[in-house]
Amino acid sequence: MILELTSVQRRELRARAHGLNPVVMVGDAGLTTPVMNEIHQNLASHELIKIRVMTDEHATRARFLEEICTTLHAAPVQHIGKILVIFRPRPEQAVTPAKKKIKPRPKPARRTKRSFQH
């Protein structure tokens, strides 16, 4: 089951992903179990990730994108060249409660130039 996104959601996610670096690289061995586990762990902690696929064939990269999204219940956001962008929202129960805001300490009074002269 592939998670579906609207075009507006996809556009916002592409904008968020623009500054990201790839966190997982898929090599010549393809989508092995350790690679899928690594993708799963990164999606669990980041929600939105980039994956670099080292194969030159576009059809193979498209197949990898579809397989990742169906296996991990994620949404394909973008596929440009060898970079795949994937999104999977965190489950509701995994969201941590808001942290208590800590008030910043007041800065000490700034010393004037004259105070250094005496």
HELIX and SHEET records of a PDB file:
HELIX    1   1 SER A    7  ALA A   17  1                                  11    
HELIX    2   2 THR A   33  HIS A   46  1                                  14    
HELIX    3   3 HIS A   58  LEU A   72  1                                  15    
HELIX    4   4 GLU A   92  ALA A   94  5                                   3    
HELIX    5   5 LYS A  113  GLN A  117  1                                   5    
SHEET    1   A 4 VAL A  24  VAL A  26  0                                        
SHEET    2   A 4 LEU A  48  VAL A  53  1                                        
SHEET    3   A 4 ILE A  83  PHE A  87 -1                                        
SHEET    4   A 4 ALA A  75  ILE A  80 -1                                        
END                                                                             
